[in-house]
Amino acid sequence: MIDSHCHLADEVFAADIDQVLARARDAGVTGALCIVDAGSEAELTRAGALAARWPGLRVSVGVHPHQAGRYADRPGEAVAAVERALETLPAAVAIGEIGLDYYYDFSPVAAQQDVFRAQVRLARARRLPVVIHARDADDAALDLLLEEGGGEVDGIFHCYTGTVEAAERILAAGYSLGFTGIVTFPRGQNVRDVLARTPLDRVLVETDSPYLAPIPHRGRRNEPALVAEVARAVADVLGRALGEVVEATTANFARITRAAIARNPLVDNGLSR
């Protein structure tokens, strides 16, 4: 089972990371994609140490839309930060999370768009998949991706919470959707509606830990072990056996990251097969 989106390099895990990894293994989690802020030296250092300790860990590096304001009018500096991170972390197999967030007002919209465009162009040049953050901005993010030729690279719209109509556009463009513990929330019916209409070969399961712990762990710190709860909820919504969902989502993650892993044998520990 793969947790396709977590923030294990966050300092909130620093004190008990050994126990967190042990619980993940005990829950049957064989790998994870750790999302890293390309501009944070602390996260880059922790991610490198984690990748050395957990053979199944992969890394994605990018400038989140919340941090895009740091690079207002200087998107090239954001790209340079991502490139340095890619060279620093041999386990890096994707660029993200990148995108647009029109719900919060943490970065000017123009800066978000410029930094997002620049990173999509980098993904095309590097032939790496993208991990997309889009909040109240699913259509805008997809439009920008397609304008920049992002259809040439694979990717995931992570923690999908948008409309069925936007999801249909995203799926038609060839992208996959990541589902979190929100599928277990009483108020998560809109996410369950989207999931029910999503082909299994486009579904990823993720924790987005330390955020969004699933029921019955709501209110606690989330962690990769709890992706098992997400997979169970996904199986229930789709009317599939849990084993089928685990097998399919693991294969989906392998497909999305396979090309990047093939170009970097240092990180080929079996998840590409």
DRENGUTI-18096 format. One record per residue (C-alpha): residue number from 1; residue in three letters; x, y, z. Coordinates in pm, 1 decimal. Last residue first. Layout:
BEGIN
+-----+---------+----------+----------+----------+
: num : residuo :        X :        Y :        Z :
+-----+---------+----------+----------+----------+
: NUM :     ALA :        X :        Y :        Z :
...
+-----+---------+----------+----------+----------+
This chain:
BEGIN
+-----+---------+----------+----------+----------+
: num : residuo :        X :        Y :        Z :
+-----+---------+----------+----------+----------+
: 273 :     ARG :    744.6 :   -276.0 :  -1117.4 :
: 272 :     SER :    843.3 :     83.7 :  -1042.0 :
: 271 :     LEU :    801.8 :     31.3 :   -668.4 :
: 270 :     GLY :   1083.3 :   -224.4 :   -666.0 :
: 269 :     ASN :   1371.4 :    -34.6 :   -508.8 :
: 268 :     ASP :   1452.9 :    188.6 :   -804.8 :
: 267 :     VAL :   1565.7 :    506.4 :   -626.7 :
: 266 :     LEU :   1933.1 :    503.6 :   -718.6 :
: 265 :     PRO :   1838.2 :    374.1 :  -1063.3 :
: 264 :     ASN :   1741.8 :    727.9 :  -1170.4 :
: 263 :     ARG :   1601.8 :    746.6 :  -1522.8 :
: 262 :     ALA :   1382.1 :    443.3 :  -1460.3 :
: 261 :     ILE :   1257.6 :    605.4 :  -1141.0 :
: 260 :     ALA :   1133.8 :    912.7 :  -1327.8 :
: 259 :     ALA :    959.4 :    697.0 :  -1587.0 :
: 258 :     ARG :    797.3 :    475.9 :  -1326.8 :
: 257 :     THR :    652.2 :    754.7 :  -1109.3 :
: 256 :     ILE :    300.3 :    768.6 :  -1253.7 :
: 255 :     ARG :    282.9 :    398.0 :  -1330.9 :
: 254 :     ALA :    408.1 :    295.6 :   -986.8 :
: 253 :     PHE :    149.4 :    515.9 :   -817.8 :
: 252 :     ASN :   -125.5 :    357.9 :  -1026.1 :
: 251 :     ALA :      2.2 :      8.4 :   -947.4 :
: 250 :     THR :    -14.4 :     79.2 :   -573.9 :
: 249 :     THR :   -362.7 :    224.3 :   -619.7 :
: 248 :     ALA :   -475.4 :    -87.8 :   -806.1 :
: 247 :     GLU :   -333.9 :   -343.0 :   -563.7 :
: 246 :     VAL :   -466.8 :   -162.3 :   -257.8 :
: 245 :     VAL :   -809.3 :   -116.2 :   -417.2 :
: 244 :     GLU :   -829.4 :   -481.9 :   -516.6 :
: 243 :     GLY :   -721.6 :   -593.3 :   -171.0 :
: 242 :     LEU :   -993.0 :   -380.8 :    -12.9 :
: 241 :     ALA :  -1259.0 :   -552.0 :   -223.4 :
: 240 :     ARG :  -1460.9 :   -314.1 :   -436.6 :
: 239 :     GLY :  -1795.9 :   -142.6 :   -385.9 :
: 238 :     LEU :  -1646.6 :    188.3 :   -497.2 :
: 237 :     VAL :  -1748.6 :    377.3 :   -183.2 :
: 236 :     ASP :  -1655.5 :     89.3 :     46.6 :
: 235 :     ALA :  -1319.2 :     32.4 :   -122.6 :
: 234 :     VAL :  -1239.3 :    403.1 :    -91.5 :
: 233 :     ALA :  -1323.5 :    390.4 :    278.2 :
: 232 :     ARG :  -1095.4 :     92.4 :    328.5 :
: 231 :     ALA :   -814.6 :    263.6 :    136.7 :
: 230 :     VAL :   -850.9 :    574.4 :    353.2 :
: 229 :     GLU :   -827.8 :    364.6 :    668.5 :
: 228 :     ALA :   -511.8 :    197.9 :    536.8 :
: 227 :     VAL :   -371.8 :    545.3 :    470.5 :
: 226 :     LEU :   -368.3 :    565.0 :    849.8 :
: 225 :     ALA :    -18.2 :    419.1 :    872.0 :
: 224 :     PRO :    108.2 :    724.6 :    679.9 :
: 223 :     GLU :     41.1 :    970.1 :    966.6 :
: 222 :     ASN :   -237.2 :   1204.0 :   1084.0 :
: 221 :     ARG :   -210.1 :   1402.4 :   1404.8 :
: 220 :     ARG :   -530.7 :   1369.6 :   1599.8 :
: 219 :     GLY :   -858.9 :   1555.1 :   1556.2 :
: 218 :     ARG :  -1018.6 :   1284.6 :   1345.6 :
: 217 :     HIS :   -885.2 :    938.3 :   1428.8 :
: 216 :     PRO :  -1216.7 :    752.8 :   1377.3 :
: 215 :     ILE :  -1249.6 :    889.2 :   1106.2 :
: 214 :     PRO :   -960.6 :    994.4 :    887.7 :
: 213 :     ALA :   -674.3 :   1225.1 :    988.8 :
: 212 :     LEU :   -681.4 :   1531.5 :    765.4 :
: 211 :     TYR :   -335.5 :   1681.0 :    830.0 :
: 210 :     PRO :     -1.3 :   1538.9 :    946.7 :
: 209 :     SER :    -35.2 :   1380.3 :    699.1 :
: 208 :     ASP :   -172.5 :   1440.9 :    350.5 :
: 207 :     THR :   -300.4 :   1085.5 :    405.3 :
: 206 :     GLU :   -309.4 :    947.9 :     54.1 :
: 205 :     VAL :   -493.4 :    704.1 :   -169.2 :
: 204 :     LEU :   -460.4 :    731.3 :   -547.6 :
: 203 :     VAL :   -739.9 :    668.0 :   -798.5 :
: 202 :     ARG :   -701.3 :    691.5 :  -1177.3 :
: 201 :     ASP :   -699.2 :    314.8 :  -1249.5 :
: 200 :     LEU :  -1006.6 :    280.5 :  -1029.5 :
: 199 :     PRO :  -1211.8 :    491.2 :  -1268.6 :
: 198 :     THR :  -1357.6 :    795.8 :  -1090.8 :
: 197 :     ARG :  -1735.9 :    835.7 :  -1072.0 :
: 196 :     ALA :  -1776.7 :    698.9 :   -718.6 :
: 195 :     LEU :  -1476.0 :    907.8 :   -613.0 :
: 194 :     VAL :  -1646.5 :   1227.0 :   -723.6 :
: 193 :     ASP :  -1958.9 :   1149.0 :   -522.1 :
: 192 :     ARG :  -1744.8 :   1046.6 :   -224.1 :
: 191 :     VAL :  -1572.9 :   1384.8 :   -237.8 :
: 190 :     ASN :  -1908.3 :   1565.5 :   -242.5 :
: 189 :     GLN :  -2024.3 :   1345.5 :     46.7 :
: 188 :     GLY :  -1733.9 :   1455.4 :    266.1 :
: 187 :     ARG :  -1939.1 :   1629.7 :    532.7 :
: 186 :     PRO :  -1969.0 :   1313.2 :    743.2 :
: 185 :     PHE :  -1592.6 :   1265.8 :    695.0 :
: 184 :     THR :  -1458.5 :    928.8 :    575.4 :
: 183 :     VAL :  -1377.0 :   1040.0 :    218.2 :
: 182 :     ILE :  -1202.5 :   1339.3 :    378.0 :
: 181 :     GLY :   -936.2 :   1093.2 :    492.1 :
: 180 :     THR :   -763.2 :   1154.3 :    161.9 :
: 179 :     PHE :   -825.1 :   1092.0 :   -207.2 :
: 178 :     GLY :   -574.3 :   1165.8 :   -483.5 :
: 177 :     LEU :   -705.0 :   1209.4 :   -837.3 :
: 176 :     SER :   -528.3 :   1108.1 :  -1158.0 :
: 175 :     TYR :   -451.9 :   1311.9 :  -1469.9 :
: 174 :     GLY :   -513.9 :   1226.0 :  -1833.0 :
: 173 :     ALA :   -687.6 :   1541.4 :  -1958.2 :
: 172 :     ALA :  -1019.5 :   1356.2 :  -1950.0 :
: 171 :     LEU :   -959.3 :   1287.2 :  -1579.9 :
: 170 :     ILE :   -909.4 :   1655.4 :  -1505.9 :
: 169 :     ARG :  -1216.3 :   1755.6 :  -1707.5 :
: 168 :     GLU :  -1430.2 :   1492.7 :  -1531.5 :
: 167 :     ALA :  -1299.4 :   1610.9 :  -1196.2 :
: 166 :     ALA :  -1404.4 :   1966.3 :  -1278.6 :
: 165 :     GLU :  -1759.9 :   1846.0 :  -1348.7 :
: 164 :     VAL :  -1774.8 :   1629.7 :  -1036.0 :
: 163 :     THR :  -1681.8 :   1931.6 :   -830.0 :
: 162 :     GLY :  -1373.7 :   1986.9 :   -621.1 :
: 161 :     THR :  -1236.2 :   1819.2 :   -309.4 :
: 160 :     TYR :   -935.3 :   1632.2 :   -448.8 :
: 159 :     CYS :   -660.7 :   1579.0 :   -195.7 :
: 158 :     HIS :   -398.2 :   1563.1 :   -471.8 :
: 157 :     PHE :   -451.9 :   1638.8 :   -836.8 :
: 156 :     ILE :   -197.4 :   1384.7 :   -954.7 :
: 155 :     GLY :     39.9 :   1390.2 :  -1248.9 :
: 154 :     ASP :    167.1 :   1272.1 :  -1582.2 :
: 153 :     VAL :    364.0 :   1493.5 :  -1818.4 :
: 152 :     GLU :    289.5 :   1599.7 :  -2175.5 :
: 151 :     GLY :    -51.0 :   1728.3 :  -2069.1 :
: 150 :     GLY :    141.7 :   2003.5 :  -1895.3 :
: 149 :     GLY :    175.2 :   2184.0 :  -2225.3 :
: 148 :     GLU :    187.2 :   2522.0 :  -2054.1 :
: 147 :     GLU :   -165.7 :   2612.5 :  -2162.8 :
: 146 :     LEU :   -280.5 :   2267.5 :  -2049.0 :
: 145 :     LEU :   -144.4 :   2318.2 :  -1700.5 :
: 144 :     LEU :   -288.2 :   2668.9 :  -1681.2 :
: 143 :     ASP :   -633.7 :   2545.3 :  -1775.0 :
: 142 :     LEU :   -605.8 :   2260.5 :  -1524.8 :
: 141 :     ALA :   -512.6 :   2498.0 :  -1244.3 :
: 140 :     ALA :   -791.9 :   2740.0 :  -1330.5 :
: 139 :     ASP :  -1047.7 :   2458.9 :  -1346.7 :
: 138 :     ASP :   -943.2 :   2320.9 :  -1008.4 :
: 137 :     ALA :   -902.7 :   2659.4 :   -837.3 :
: 136 :     ASP :  -1114.0 :   2662.1 :   -521.4 :
: 135 :     ARG :   -818.5 :   2470.9 :   -381.7 :
: 134 :     ALA :   -575.5 :   2321.5 :   -631.7 :
: 133 :     HIS :   -256.3 :   2151.9 :   -514.6 :
: 132 :     ILE :   -105.7 :   1951.1 :   -798.7 :
: 131 :     VAL :    164.5 :   1685.8 :   -782.1 :
: 130 :     VAL :    349.8 :   1687.9 :  -1113.3 :
: 129 :     PRO :    515.8 :   1405.7 :  -1303.4 :
: 128 :     LEU :    873.3 :   1447.5 :  -1424.8 :
: 127 :     ARG :    993.2 :   1480.2 :  -1782.6 :
: 126 :     ARG :   1274.1 :   1714.3 :  -1672.5 :
: 125 :     ALA :   1187.4 :   1976.4 :  -1933.7 :
: 124 :     ARG :    815.7 :   1918.7 :  -1890.3 :
: 123 :     ALA :    845.5 :   1936.8 :  -1512.5 :
: 122 :     LEU :   1044.9 :   2258.9 :  -1545.3 :
: 121 :     ARG :    772.5 :   2411.0 :  -1761.8 :
: 120 :     VAL :    517.9 :   2311.7 :  -1499.7 :
: 119 :     GLN :    738.2 :   2477.4 :  -1237.6 :
: 118 :     ALA :    748.0 :   2806.6 :  -1426.2 :
: 117 :     ARG :    374.0 :   2806.1 :  -1479.1 :
: 116 :     PHE :    309.2 :   2747.0 :  -1108.2 :
: 115 :     VAL :    544.8 :   3027.8 :  -1007.8 :
: 114 :     ASP :    375.9 :   3271.9 :  -1246.3 :
: 113 :     GLN :     24.8 :   3165.5 :  -1144.5 :
: 112 :     GLN :     90.6 :   3186.2 :   -772.6 :
: 111 :     ALA :    263.6 :   3522.7 :   -811.8 :
: 110 :     ALA :    -34.7 :   3661.3 :  -1005.1 :
: 109 :     VAL :   -276.0 :   3529.2 :   -744.0 :
: 108 :     PRO :    -93.0 :   3705.4 :   -462.2 :
: 107 :     SER :     17.3 :   3464.9 :   -187.9 :
: 106 :     PHE :   -139.4 :   3368.5 :    146.7 :
: 105 :     ASP :   -495.2 :   3467.0 :     55.3 :
: 104 :     TYR :   -660.0 :   3133.8 :    121.2 :
: 103 :     TYR :   -932.7 :   2981.2 :    -92.9 :
: 102 :     TYR :   -777.3 :   3071.4 :   -429.8 :
: 101 :     ASP :   -496.6 :   2819.1 :   -393.4 :
: 100 :     LEU :   -308.6 :   2742.7 :   -712.5 :
:  99 :     GLY :    -54.1 :   2479.2 :   -808.0 :
:  98 :     ILE :    256.9 :   2302.7 :   -691.7 :
:  97 :     GLU :    311.9 :   2015.7 :   -455.6 :
:  96 :     GLY :    507.2 :   1927.2 :   -625.5 :
:  95 :     ILE :    762.1 :   1813.1 :   -880.8 :
:  94 :     ALA :    808.8 :   1438.8 :   -899.5 :
:  93 :     VAL :   1059.0 :   1152.6 :   -858.7 :
:  92 :     ALA :   1298.0 :   1281.1 :   -593.2 :
:  91 :     ALA :   1480.8 :    988.1 :   -429.2 :
:  90 :     PRO :   1818.1 :   1130.3 :   -536.8 :
:  89 :     LEU :   1755.1 :   1435.6 :   -316.7 :
:  88 :     THR :   2008.9 :   1716.7 :   -351.5 :
:  87 :     GLU :   1989.7 :   1740.7 :   -730.0 :
:  86 :     LEU :   1612.2 :   1768.2 :   -722.9 :
:  85 :     ALA :   1636.2 :   2021.4 :   -440.6 :
:  84 :     ARG :   1872.8 :   2241.4 :   -640.5 :
:  83 :     GLU :   1634.1 :   2226.1 :   -936.4 :
:  82 :     VAL :   1341.0 :   2319.1 :   -713.5 :
:  81 :     ALA :   1523.8 :   2622.8 :   -576.4 :
:  80 :     ALA :   1624.6 :   2730.0 :   -927.0 :
:  79 :     VAL :   1263.9 :   2702.8 :  -1040.8 :
:  78 :     ALA :   1153.7 :   2927.9 :   -755.6 :
:  77 :     GLU :   1429.4 :   3173.3 :   -847.7 :
:  76 :     GLY :   1303.1 :   3179.2 :  -1205.1 :
:  75 :     PRO :    962.2 :   3279.0 :  -1073.5 :
:  74 :     ARG :   1105.3 :   3619.0 :   -969.5 :
:  73 :     ASP :    818.1 :   3870.1 :  -1002.2 :
:  72 :     ALA :    682.1 :   3735.0 :   -671.7 :
:  71 :     TYR :    917.6 :   3460.5 :   -549.5 :
:  70 :     ARG :    839.1 :   3463.9 :   -177.5 :
:  69 :     GLY :    476.0 :   3514.0 :   -277.0 :
:  68 :     ALA :    473.4 :   3159.8 :   -413.4 :
:  67 :     GLN :    494.6 :   3019.1 :    -61.5 :
:  66 :     HIS :    121.7 :   2946.0 :    -23.5 :
:  65 :     PRO :    121.8 :   2823.0 :   -383.8 :
:  64 :     HIS :    360.8 :   2545.0 :   -280.8 :
:  63 :     VAL :    712.8 :   2554.7 :   -426.2 :
:  62 :     GLY :    820.9 :   2207.3 :   -525.4 :
:  61 :     VAL :    985.9 :   1880.7 :   -433.4 :
:  60 :     SER :    845.9 :   1527.4 :   -450.1 :
:  59 :     VAL :   1020.1 :   1247.6 :   -263.2 :
:  58 :     ARG :    996.9 :    870.2 :   -269.8 :
:  57 :     LEU :   1010.8 :    641.3 :     31.0 :
:  56 :     GLY :   1010.6 :    265.5 :    -17.9 :
:  55 :     PRO :   1373.7 :    221.1 :     85.4 :
:  54 :     TRP :   1306.0 :    384.8 :    424.1 :
:  53 :     ARG :   1619.7 :    491.6 :    610.6 :
:  52 :     ALA :   1808.1 :    675.2 :    334.4 :
:  51 :     ALA :   1487.1 :    838.1 :    216.0 :
:  50 :     LEU :   1421.5 :    962.0 :    568.8 :
:  49 :     ALA :   1765.6 :   1122.5 :    600.4 :
:  48 :     GLY :   1723.9 :   1301.9 :    269.5 :
:  47 :     ALA :   1376.9 :   1418.9 :    367.8 :
:  46 :     ARG :   1506.8 :   1560.2 :    697.8 :
:  45 :     THR :   1775.8 :   1760.7 :    518.9 :
:  44 :     LEU :   1539.3 :   1889.6 :    252.6 :
:  43 :     GLU :   1285.6 :   1983.4 :    519.5 :
:  42 :     ALA :   1542.8 :   2184.3 :    712.0 :
:  41 :     GLU :   1674.6 :   2352.7 :    398.1 :
:  40 :     SER :   1325.5 :   2477.2 :    319.7 :
:  39 :     GLY :   1283.2 :   2637.7 :    -22.5 :
:  38 :     ALA :   1203.1 :   2317.8 :   -208.5 :
:  37 :     ASP :    920.1 :   2248.4 :     34.0 :
:  36 :     VAL :    905.6 :   1869.2 :     45.8 :
:  35 :     ILE :    623.2 :   1624.6 :    -17.7 :
:  34 :     CYS :    704.6 :   1269.3 :     87.8 :
:  33 :     LEU :    560.8 :   1006.8 :   -146.3 :
:  32 :     ALA :    510.8 :    682.7 :     41.5 :
:  31 :     GLY :    602.5 :    317.3 :     34.0 :
:  30 :     THR :    527.4 :    -31.0 :    162.2 :
:  29 :     VAL :    241.9 :     59.9 :    395.9 :
:  28 :     GLY :    119.9 :   -268.8 :    542.1 :
:  27 :     ALA :     -7.0 :   -129.1 :    871.4 :
:  26 :     ASP :    298.5 :   -263.8 :   1056.5 :
:  25 :     ARG :    523.4 :    -82.1 :    809.4 :
:  24 :     ALA :    343.6 :    246.3 :    874.3 :
:  23 :     ARG :    353.3 :    193.1 :   1249.1 :
:  22 :     ALA :    728.8 :    138.8 :   1234.4 :
:  21 :     LEU :    776.3 :    453.9 :   1027.7 :
:  20 :     VAL :    584.0 :    663.5 :   1279.5 :
:  19 :     GLN :    771.0 :    503.3 :   1570.3 :
:  18 :     ASP :   1106.0 :    593.3 :   1418.2 :
:  17 :     ILE :    980.5 :    944.0 :   1332.2 :
:  16 :     ASP :    907.6 :   1026.0 :   1694.8 :
:  15 :     ALA :   1062.5 :   1368.1 :   1761.2 :
:  14 :     ALA :   1094.2 :   1482.8 :   1399.8 :
:  13 :     PHE :    733.5 :   1421.4 :   1298.4 :
:  12 :     VAL :    603.8 :   1774.3 :   1365.8 :
:  11 :     GLU :    918.5 :   1906.1 :   1194.6 :
:  10 :     ASP :    766.5 :   1827.3 :    856.2 :
:   9 :     ALA :    974.6 :   1582.3 :    653.4 :
:   8 :     LEU :    692.8 :   1328.6 :    673.6 :
:   7 :     HIS :    461.3 :   1555.1 :    477.5 :
:   6 :     CYS :    245.1 :   1293.5 :    307.5 :
:   5 :     HIS :    107.4 :   1222.2 :    -37.8 :
:   4 :     SER :     86.2 :    891.5 :   -226.7 :
:   3 :     ASP :     62.5 :    672.3 :     81.1 :
:   2 :     ILE :    130.7 :    344.3 :    -95.5 :
:   1 :     MET :      0.0 :      0.0 :      0.0 :
+-----+---------+----------+----------+----------+
